[in-house]
Amino acid sequence: MPSSSGTSRRLPGDADIWVFVVGDMLIFSAYFAAYLFTGRMGSRELFLRSEQHLSQTSGLCNTLILLTSSLFIALCVHAARLGNLRLASRFLELGGACGVGFLLVKVFEWHSKLASGLTISTNAFFMHYYVMTGVHVAHILIGLTFLMVVRRELGGAQAPRMELVEAGGIYWHMVDFLWFMIFSLLYLMR
């Protein structure tokens, strides 16, 4: 579809990444609904007591880290579109560093919970907590791997494939969005 400037507009990335993202979001949505309707509503008092063991400060810290990472990844894609691959690479590295920072905060948080005796088998809330945050950490690790592929693409001898750079950004933004949902469900809903 042509824009007002006469150039054609297109969906960033390629169709495959969008199919993956929509599928992943549907799976997470089903899990979030199960958490709310079968877990939380069925054991409201247990969930309220258990939530008190989570640090909203840690959750907020990780939220701010991921918001910052999304900004850096968006700036990376923008710089790559403008042909400034050196700047794009720098923004990509900063976004990836934020992803590593998220993992460090999450590992510290898990360690403190486990050291307090709060394990996946403590109760239904902590089972959901470890499953949701664990699957999210797996997505972060996949995202960091994807960002390394994009970094290699930006540093290559040829012009980067923008669909790949955009796909990396789309995946990273999806992972960040999933965290906002997890943060809301686990840390804020009291």
C-alpha positions as semicolon CSV with decimal commas, in nm:
position;residue;x (nm);y (nm);z (nm)
1;M;0,000;0,000;0,000
2;P;0,154;0,332;-0,100
3;S;0,198;0,592;0,172
4;S;0,137;0,965;0,135
5;S;0,499;1,006;0,021
6;G;0,450;0,759;-0,265
7;T;0,664;0,481;-0,115
8;S;0,514;0,142;-0,049
9;R;0,470;0,024;0,309
10;R;0,533;-0,329;0,426
11;L;0,510;-0,531;0,742
12;P;0,855;-0,548;0,909
13;G;1,037;-0,881;0,909
14;D;0,879;-1,165;0,718
15;A;0,561;-1,369;0,749
16;D;0,735;-1,654;0,934
17;I;0,830;-1,443;1,236
18;W;0,476;-1,307;1,260
19;V;0,329;-1,659;1,249
20;F;0,570;-1,762;1,526
21;V;0,496;-1,453;1,740
22;V;0,119;-1,487;1,706
23;G;0,140;-1,860;1,786
24;D;0,361;-1,798;2,089
25;M;0,129;-1,523;2,212
26;L;-0,172;-1,755;2,179
27;I;0,003;-2,024;2,382
28;F;0,100;-1,775;2,653
29;S;-0,252;-1,628;2,651
30;A;-0,399;-1,972;2,715
31;Y;-0,154;-2,025;3,000
32;F;-0,230;-1,683;3,148
33;A;-0,604;-1,759;3,133
34;A;-0,548;-2,095;3,303
35;Y;-0,342;-1,921;3,572
36;L;-0,616;-1,667;3,638
37;F;-0,922;-1,889;3,621
38;T;-0,806;-2,225;3,752
39;G;-0,522;-2,125;3,979
40;R;-0,565;-1,780;4,118
41;M;-0,944;-1,775;4,146
42;G;-0,952;-2,124;4,295
43;S;-0,695;-2,046;4,566
44;R;-0,719;-1,672;4,614
45;E;-0,595;-1,660;4,976
46;L;-0,301;-1,891;4,902
47;F;-0,201;-1,680;4,602
48;L;-0,231;-1,354;4,799
49;R;-0,011;-1,492;5,080
50;S;0,243;-1,632;4,832
51;E;0,265;-1,313;4,627
52;Q;0,391;-1,134;4,936
53;H;0,719;-1,326;4,895
54;L;0,787;-1,164;4,559
55;S;0,980;-0,841;4,539
56;Q;0,794;-0,582;4,338
57;T;1,124;-0,392;4,329
58;S;1,296;-0,682;4,148
59;G;1,002;-0,714;3,910
60;L;1,002;-0,340;3,841
61;C;1,379;-0,340;3,794
62;N;1,348;-0,615;3,534
63;T;1,060;-0,431;3,367
64;L;1,272;-0,116;3,334
65;I;1,566;-0,322;3,205
66;L;1,348;-0,477;2,935
67;L;1,187;-0,144;2,842
68;T;1,537;-0,005;2,794
69;S;1,639;-0,310;2,591
70;S;1,337;-0,264;2,364
71;L;1,434;0,098;2,307
72;F;1,788;-0,005;2,212
73;I;1,662;-0,276;1,975
74;A;1,419;-0,033;1,810
75;L;1,707;0,214;1,767
76;C;1,919;-0,067;1,623
77;V;1,658;-0,148;1,358
78;H;1,615;0,221;1,277
79;A;1,992;0,275;1,241
80;A;2,022;-0,036;1,022
81;R;1,744;0,092;0,795
82;L;1,938;0,417;0,759
83;G;2,253;0,222;0,671
84;N;2,446;0,314;0,986
85;L;2,554;-0,041;1,068
86;R;2,812;0,060;1,326
87;L;2,552;0,249;1,529
88;A;2,301;-0,034;1,476
89;S;2,553;-0,282;1,613
90;R;2,618;-0,066;1,916
91;F;2,246;-0,035;1,994
92;L;2,208;-0,411;1,945
93;E;2,491;-0,477;2,192
94;L;2,330;-0,245;2,447
95;G;1,994;-0,420;2,402
96;G;2,160;-0,759;2,447
97;A;2,345;-0,635;2,756
98;C;2,009;-0,537;2,904
99;G;1,887;-0,890;2,831
100;V;2,183;-1,029;3,025
101;G;2,106;-0,783;3,304
102;F;1,750;-0,916;3,317
103;L;1,883;-1,270;3,352
104;L;2,115;-1,169;3,637
105;V;1,830;-1,007;3,831
106;K;1,610;-1,311;3,770
107;V;1,881;-1,556;3,883
108;F;1,935;-1,350;4,199
109;E;1,559;-1,351;4,261
110;W;1,531;-1,727;4,205
111;H;1,829;-1,787;4,434
112;S;1,670;-1,587;4,716
113;K;1,339;-1,774;4,677
114;L;1,507;-2,115;4,671
115;A;1,728;-2,026;4,968
116;S;1,408;-1,938;5,158
117;G;1,266;-2,281;5,079
118;L;1,019;-2,153;4,818
119;T;1,045;-2,414;4,542
120;I;0,829;-2,521;4,252
121;S;0,664;-2,775;4,482
122;T;0,587;-2,528;4,764
123;N;0,235;-2,457;4,636
124;A;0,034;-2,380;4,321
125;F;0,143;-2,017;4,313
126;F;0,513;-2,098;4,315
127;M;0,461;-2,371;4,057
128;H;0,312;-2,105;3,827
129;Y;0,582;-1,854;3,925
130;Y;0,870;-2,085;3,832
131;V;0,702;-2,215;3,516
132;M;0,610;-1,869;3,385
133;T;0,942;-1,707;3,469
134;G;1,137;-2,015;3,359
135;V;0,970;-2,028;3,018
136;H;1,027;-1,654;2,988
137;V;1,397;-1,697;3,070
138;A;1,414;-1,962;2,796
139;H;1,264;-1,706;2,556
140;I;1,523;-1,448;2,668
141;L;1,803;-1,697;2,596
142;I;1,657;-1,769;2,251
143;G;1,625;-1,394;2,197
144;L;1,988;-1,334;2,294
145;T;2,091;-1,605;2,048
146;F;1,878;-1,437;1,781
147;L;2,044;-1,103;1,861
148;M;2,386;-1,265;1,814
149;V;2,276;-1,381;1,467
150;V;2,160;-1,027;1,391
151;R;2,493;-0,890;1,519
152;R;2,678;-1,119;1,281
153;E;2,450;-1,004;1,000
154;L;2,523;-0,639;1,076
155;G;2,898;-0,703;1,081
156;G;2,910;-0,892;0,752
157;A;3,081;-0,778;0,435
158;Q;2,752;-0,744;0,249
159;A;2,452;-0,527;0,319
160;P;2,246;-0,684;0,598
161;R;1,919;-0,857;0,523
162;M;1,677;-0,614;0,679
163;E;1,411;-0,883;0,716
164;L;1,646;-1,069;0,952
165;V;1,731;-0,755;1,150
166;E;1,361;-0,668;1,178
167;A;1,270;-1,026;1,273
168;G;1,522;-1,012;1,558
169;G;1,361;-0,690;1,678
170;I;1,010;-0,833;1,652
171;Y;1,105;-1,141;1,853
172;W;1,277;-0,929;2,119
173;H;0,976;-0,699;2,153
174;M;0,750;-1,005;2,192
175;V;0,969;-1,136;2,475
176;D;0,954;-0,796;2,643
177;F;0,576;-0,780;2,605
178;L;0,542;-1,125;2,761
179;W;0,740;-1,003;3,062
180;F;0,498;-0,712;3,110
181;M;0,213;-0,963;3,127
182;I;0,403;-1,188;3,369
183;F;0,502;-0,891;3,584
184;S;0,139;-0,778;3,602
185;L;0,003;-1,123;3,684
186;L;0,263;-1,228;3,941
187;Y;0,395;-0,909;4,096
188;L;0,119;-0,649;4,073
189;M;-0,212;-0,837;4,096
190;R;-0,268;-0,837;4,472
